[in-house]
Amino acid sequence: SAALTLLVGVRLGRVSRRALLQWGAVTMVACGLVFATTTVFVVLLVVGVIGTMNPTSGDVSVFSPVEQSLVPSTVADADRTAMFTRYVFTGTLAAAVGSLAAGLPEWVADRTDISDETALRWVFLAYAAAGVVVLVNERQWGRVFLATEVLQRLDQRP
């Protein structure tokens, strides 16, 4: 997560935000699938350093700076503070729900025939599925981002 965020911030400033979000979503899917299917430590270490998975409720993922850079360009100046408030509130609420759900795999394993390991693998598969949802959602919103970028370029012309 940290390596990917650093790479985006330092080297990929010229890449469109839409492409960065798509790349992040694909990385999210790959990261979830690798964590769900392997137990090889070196592979898990590499994917953990490069991937998008974050072990804390704080958001340090590649998505955060890209999303935050999009907020000002998608709303009028007068609505910017309200939009950032909704953005932060939604992210905090999602982190809280994620923290509450952290015990769910163990709870399911205790009450069913599913092992703890299998229950945790399902969490990583759910993470990969969330990456697919992000990718599909971003493709739908991509037209909005593209239109916003075009309008900004038109506003910057002399």
BELQUI-V492458 format. One record per pair of residues at least 4 apart in sequence whose C-alpha atoms are under 8 Angstrom apart, sorted by sequence separation. I is the first residue (numbers start at 0). J is the second residue. D is the distance in Angstrom with one decimal. If there is no record, write none. Layout:
I/J/D, I/J/D
This chain:
0/4/6.1, 1/5/6.1, 2/6/6.1, 3/7/6.2, 4/8/6.2, 5/9/6.0, 6/10/5.5, 7/11/4.8, 8/12/6.5, 14/18/6.8, 15/19/6.4, 16/20/6.2, 17/21/6.3, 18/22/6.0, 19/23/6.0, 20/24/6.1, 21/25/6.2, 22/26/6.1, 23/27/6.1, 24/28/6.3, 25/29/6.3, 26/30/5.9, 27/31/6.2, 28/32/6.2, 29/33/6.1, 30/34/6.2, 31/35/6.1, 32/36/6.1, 33/37/6.0, 34/38/7.7, 38/42/8.0, 39/43/6.3, 40/44/6.0, 41/45/6.2, 42/46/6.2, 43/47/5.8, 44/48/6.2, 45/49/6.1, 46/50/5.0, 47/51/7.6, 53/57/8.0, 59/63/6.7, 60/64/8.0, 61/65/6.9, 62/66/5.9, 63/67/6.0, 64/68/6.1, 65/69/6.4, 66/70/6.5, 67/71/7.7, 68/72/7.5, 69/73/6.3, 70/74/6.7, 71/75/7.6, 74/78/6.1, 75/79/6.4, 78/82/6.2, 79/83/6.2, 80/84/6.1, 81/85/6.3, 82/86/6.1, 83/87/6.0, 84/88/6.0, 85/89/5.9, 86/90/6.2, 87/91/6.0, 88/92/6.0, 89/93/6.1, 90/94/6.2, 91/95/6.2, 92/96/6.3, 93/97/6.1, 94/98/6.1, 95/99/6.2, 96/100/6.1, 97/101/6.2, 102/106/6.2, 103/107/6.1, 104/108/6.1, 105/109/6.1, 106/110/6.4, 107/111/6.0, 108/112/6.6, 109/113/8.0, 113/117/6.3, 114/118/6.2, 115/119/6.2, 116/120/6.2, 117/121/6.3, 118/122/6.7, 119/123/6.7, 120/124/6.3, 121/125/6.1, 122/126/6.2, 123/127/6.3, 124/128/6.2, 125/129/6.1, 126/130/6.4, 127/131/6.5, 128/132/6.4, 129/133/6.2, 130/134/6.1, 131/135/6.2, 132/136/5.9, 133/137/5.9, 134/138/6.2, 135/139/6.5, 136/140/6.2, 137/141/5.6, 138/142/7.5, 140/144/6.5, 141/145/6.1, 142/146/6.1, 143/147/6.1, 144/148/6.2, 145/149/6.2, 146/150/6.2, 147/151/6.2, 148/152/6.3, 149/153/6.3, 150/154/6.2, 151/155/6.3, 152/156/6.6, 6/11/6.8, 7/12/6.8, 14/19/6.9, 37/42/7.8, 38/43/7.2, 45/50/7.9, 47/52/6.7, 53/58/7.4, 58/63/6.7, 71/76/7.3, 74/79/6.1, 108/113/5.0, 113/118/6.5, 37/43/7.5, 53/59/7.3, 107/113/7.4, 108/114/5.5, 53/60/7.0, 108/115/5.4, 52/60/7.6, 71/79/6.0, 74/82/7.6, 34/43/6.6, 51/60/6.0, 70/79/7.3, 33/43/7.5, 51/61/7.0, 105/115/6.0, 108/118/6.3, 104/115/6.9, 107/118/7.1, 7/19/7.9, 70/82/7.1, 33/46/7.6, 70/83/7.0, 105/118/7.1, 104/118/5.0, 104/119/5.9, 30/46/6.3, 30/47/7.8, 104/122/7.3, 30/50/5.7, 30/51/6.8, 31/52/7.9, 30/52/7.1, 27/50/6.8, 26/50/6.3, 27/51/5.5, 26/51/6.6, 27/52/7.2, 23/51/7.3, 57/94/7.5, 23/61/6.6, 56/94/5.2, 23/62/6.8, 56/95/7.5, 56/97/7.6, 20/62/6.6, 56/98/7.0, 20/65/7.3, 2/48/6.2, 3/49/5.6, 19/65/7.5, 0/47/7.1, 1/48/6.9, 2/49/5.5, 3/50/6.8, 0/48/6.0, 1/49/7.3, 3/51/7.4, 0/49/5.8, 16/65/6.2, 0/50/5.2, 0/51/4.5, 0/52/6.1, 0/53/6.4, 16/69/7.8, 7/61/7.1, 4/59/7.4, 4/60/6.1, 3/60/7.8, 4/61/4.5, 1/59/6.9, 3/61/6.3, 0/59/6.9, 1/60/7.0, 0/60/5.4, 1/61/8.0, 0/61/6.8, 73/144/7.6, 73/147/6.4, 69/144/8.0, 72/147/6.7, 72/148/7.8, 72/151/7.7, 35/119/7.8, 36/120/7.4, 35/120/4.6, 34/120/7.3, 35/121/7.1, 35/122/7.9, 35/123/5.2, 34/123/6.2, 35/124/6.1, 32/123/6.7, 31/123/4.8, 32/124/6.1, 31/124/5.7, 31/125/7.7, 31/126/5.5, 32/127/6.0, 31/127/4.5, 30/127/7.1, 28/126/7.1, 29/127/6.9, 27/126/7.4, 28/127/4.0, 27/127/6.1, 28/128/6.8, 28/129/7.6, 28/130/4.9, 27/130/5.2, 28/131/6.5, 26/130/8.0, 25/130/6.7, 24/130/4.9, 25/131/7.5, 24/131/6.8, 24/133/6.0, 25/134/7.1, 24/134/5.3, 21/134/5.8, 20/134/7.7, 21/137/7.0, 20/137/7.2, 21/138/7.9, 17/137/7.6, 17/141/6.3, 17/144/7.1, 17/145/7.9
